[in-house]
Amino acid sequence: MSVQVLTLGGERQTLSDETVEEIREIFRGTVLTSDDVGYDEARIIQNAMLDRRPGLIVRCTGAADVVDAVKLATDRDLLVAVRGGGHSIAGTCTTDDGLMIDLSAMRGVWVDPDRRRARVAGGATWGDVDRETQLHGLAVPGGVVSTTGVAGLTLGGGIGWLHRKYGLACDALRAAEVVTARGDIVRCSASEREDLFWALRGGGGNFGVVVSFEFEAYPLGQVVWNGLVVYPADAAAEVLPRWRDWASNVPDEVTSRAMFWSLPAMPAFPPSVHNRDVFITAALYAGDPDEGRLACRELAELGRPLADMSRAVPYRTAQSALDPLFPKGELQSYWKSVYLDQFDEEAAAFVVRVGQNRPDPKTLVHAPLLGNASDWCLIASVRRPWLVPACGRCR
Ligand SMILES: Cc1cc2nc3c(=O)[nH]c(=O)nc-3n(C[C@H](O)[C@H](O)[C@H](O)COP(=O)(O)OP(=O)(O)OC[C@H]3O[C@@H](n4cnc5c(N)ncnc54)[C@H](O)[C@@H]3O)c2cc1C
């Protein structure tokens, strides 16, 4: 069957059976139309609210496939979306009827422990990076969910559990290999195509398709101290300002965040917190776990906790602990966030008010404290996952 693919001008271009076959011949990766097995699996992204159906999906296996996919798009003037880990809540990695250039099969990670460098393919996830770097007692600052894509997170900045010690993911970027809109493959770094390199470090997608990233990797043992103390949500008016004051004065090794949430009745959580509205204070110590235990002990002294789940854990366990709470393609999500230069009393009272009035148990109000190696102060973000079909409040 022929397929129709949307052009930049908004018209539908028909690709005959023969043309689709010719396109398939070009690529080493899979070319999928809506009639193909695997199409639905390939089009699903993290946010279930964005149930889009690309006209054509090219699942690339390497830089040559990406170059040919970009050329296919430019030759035919096709509307394009580039997909890495698929975690964009806004759904910018997918398109209705356009061409999806899908890098999610390109997940290689190569570590040079002597130079402390990690080269990461454009569709890898942070779980892929952590697995390979930790083999050498190294880590690249990434995110807090292991299934998030390296590409989108790095291109957008990237905060995680190491940012107060080592900065954002984009701060650790040393070079990138990029396919431009002309289909050229170029390298950029602090000394080559500096403008492009500057743009990639926080400017988001759209400056080209990054086929590989080269990161500086930092020393981090395989076991870290993970502070995790749960308070009742209605104690937050007292606990949150104390957490803020504590977290603002800890050593650089401590990255801390606070969250209003409702924890499900999962075996990973003690019954005292099951299905309750809670205020969570969490921290990760980027260094010796015994030092971390001492540095984070006050987390449990900010009020009367419901549970103290702090412990030494493998870094990779800490990095994937939240994964089960973010299943792919199941939560209909709407997120918004704001940077605050100062986390003063007014801002603290606002975060408490929003946190204590969440519209749904799955709504997460999240306040990661930045500072030190990461330049800013606080991001207060509200993540609203909805399990019901898209509702008016989300729009
Ligand atoms: C469950 C979850 C947890 C998250 N946790 C964190 C966190 O801890 N810290 C944080 O900073 N952010 C976090 N985020 C936000 C996340 O970093 C962004 O949504 C990011 O854009 C996702 O990147 P991706 O590659 O997975 O997504 P995608 O949706 O695939 O891509 C995101 C954007 O980047 C573009 N893009 C993707 N790959 C490439 C490429 N190779 N070259 C050029 N452009 C490309 C896409 O076109 C799209 O515009 C989280 C998101 C989710 C859903």
Ligand as a Chemical Component Dictionary entry (heavy atoms), coordinates in Angstrom:
data_LIG
# 
_chem_comp.id                   LIG 
_chem_comp.type                 NON-POLYMER 
_chem_comp.pdbx_formal_charge   0 
_chem_comp.three_letter_code    LIG 
# 
loop_
_chem_comp_atom.comp_id 
_chem_comp_atom.atom_id 
_chem_comp_atom.alt_atom_id 
_chem_comp_atom.type_symbol 
_chem_comp_atom.charge 
_chem_comp_atom.model_Cartn_x 
_chem_comp_atom.model_Cartn_y 
_chem_comp_atom.model_Cartn_z 
_chem_comp_atom.pdbx_ordinal 
LIG C1  C1  C 0 10.221 10.216 33.243 1  
LIG C2  C2  C 0 11.052 11.431 32.914 2  
LIG C3  C3  C 0 12.083 11.795 33.749 3  
LIG C4  C4  C 0 12.865 12.931 33.456 4  
LIG N1  N1  N 0 13.873 13.260 34.309 5  
LIG C5  C5  C 0 14.650 14.319 34.017 6  
LIG C6  C6  C 0 15.756 14.649 34.860 7  
LIG O1  O1  O 0 16.028 13.999 35.852 8  
LIG N2  N2  N 0 16.522 15.715 34.516 9  
LIG C7  C7  C 0 16.250 16.466 33.415 10 
LIG O2  O2  O 0 16.988 17.423 33.166 11 
LIG N3  N3  N 0 15.215 16.181 32.605 12 
LIG C8  C8  C 0 14.420 15.133 32.893 13 
LIG N4  N4  N 0 13.373 14.824 32.081 14 
LIG C9  C9  C 0 13.090 15.696 30.928 15 
LIG C10 C10 C 0 13.898 15.185 29.761 16 
LIG O3  O3  O 0 15.245 15.501 29.934 17 
LIG C11 C11 C 0 13.435 15.847 28.448 18 
LIG O4  O4  O 0 12.091 15.527 28.240 19 
LIG C12 C12 C 0 14.291 15.379 27.288 20 
LIG O5  O5  O 0 13.979 16.164 26.173 21 
LIG C13 C13 C 0 14.094 13.922 26.972 22 
LIG O6  O6  O 0 15.059 13.499 26.050 23 
LIG P1  P1  P 0 14.782 12.196 25.161 24 
LIG O7  O7  O 0 15.924 12.005 24.239 25 
LIG O8  O8  O 0 14.370 11.077 26.043 26 
LIG O9  O9  O 0 13.489 12.645 24.428 27 
LIG P2  P2  P 0 12.988 12.800 22.937 28 
LIG O10 O10 O 0 11.541 13.052 23.122 29 
LIG O11 O11 O 0 13.389 11.684 22.077 30 
LIG O12 O12 O 0 13.723 14.119 22.453 31 
LIG C14 C14 C 0 13.553 15.346 23.097 32 
LIG C15 C15 C 0 13.904 16.476 22.097 33 
LIG O13 O13 O 0 15.244 16.316 21.652 34 
LIG C16 C16 C 0 15.265 16.088 20.222 35 
LIG N5  N5  N 0 16.239 15.020 19.973 36 
LIG C17 C17 C 0 16.190 13.739 20.427 37 
LIG N6  N6  N 0 17.268 13.073 20.028 38 
LIG C18 C18 C 0 18.008 13.929 19.311 39 
LIG C19 C19 C 0 19.251 13.829 18.655 40 
LIG N7  N7  N 0 19.942 12.686 18.645 41 
LIG N8  N8  N 0 19.733 14.925 18.014 42 
LIG C20 C20 C 0 19.036 16.099 18.005 43 
LIG N9  N9  N 0 17.852 16.252 18.630 44 
LIG C21 C21 C 0 17.349 15.174 19.275 45 
LIG C22 C22 C 0 13.866 15.664 19.854 46 
LIG O14 O14 O 0 13.559 16.008 18.526 47 
LIG C23 C23 C 0 13.027 16.432 20.850 48 
LIG O15 O15 O 0 12.834 17.763 20.410 49 
LIG C24 C24 C 0 12.584 13.698 32.320 50 
LIG C25 C25 C 0 11.541 13.325 31.472 51 
LIG C26 C26 C 0 10.769 12.210 31.771 52 
LIG C27 C27 C 0 9.623  11.838 30.890 53 
# 
loop_
_chem_comp_bond.comp_id 
_chem_comp_bond.atom_id_1 
_chem_comp_bond.atom_id_2 
_chem_comp_bond.value_order 
_chem_comp_bond.pdbx_ordinal 
LIG C1  C2  SING 1  
LIG C2  C3  SING 2  
LIG C2  C26 DOUB 3  
LIG C3  C4  DOUB 4  
LIG C4  N1  SING 5  
LIG C4  C24 SING 6  
LIG N1  C5  DOUB 7  
LIG C5  C6  SING 8  
LIG C5  C8  SING 9  
LIG C6  O1  DOUB 10 
LIG C6  N2  SING 11 
LIG N2  C7  SING 12 
LIG C7  O2  DOUB 13 
LIG C7  N3  SING 14 
LIG N3  C8  DOUB 15 
LIG C8  N4  SING 16 
LIG N4  C9  SING 17 
LIG N4  C24 SING 18 
LIG C9  C10 SING 19 
LIG C10 O3  SING 20 
LIG C10 C11 SING 21 
LIG C11 O4  SING 22 
LIG C11 C12 SING 23 
LIG C12 O5  SING 24 
LIG C12 C13 SING 25 
LIG C13 O6  SING 26 
LIG O6  P1  SING 27 
LIG P1  O7  DOUB 28 
LIG P1  O8  SING 29 
LIG P1  O9  SING 30 
LIG O9  P2  SING 31 
LIG P2  O10 DOUB 32 
LIG P2  O11 SING 33 
LIG P2  O12 SING 34 
LIG O12 C14 SING 35 
LIG C14 C15 SING 36 
LIG C15 O13 SING 37 
LIG C15 C23 SING 38 
LIG O13 C16 SING 39 
LIG C16 N5  SING 40 
LIG C16 C22 SING 41 
LIG N5  C17 SING 42 
LIG N5  C21 SING 43 
LIG C17 N6  DOUB 44 
LIG N6  C18 SING 45 
LIG C18 C19 SING 46 
LIG C18 C21 DOUB 47 
LIG C19 N7  SING 48 
LIG C19 N8  DOUB 49 
LIG N8  C20 SING 50 
LIG C20 N9  DOUB 51 
LIG N9  C21 SING 52 
LIG C22 O14 SING 53 
LIG C22 C23 SING 54 
LIG C23 O15 SING 55 
LIG C24 C25 DOUB 56 
LIG C25 C26 SING 57 
LIG C26 C27 SING 58 
# 
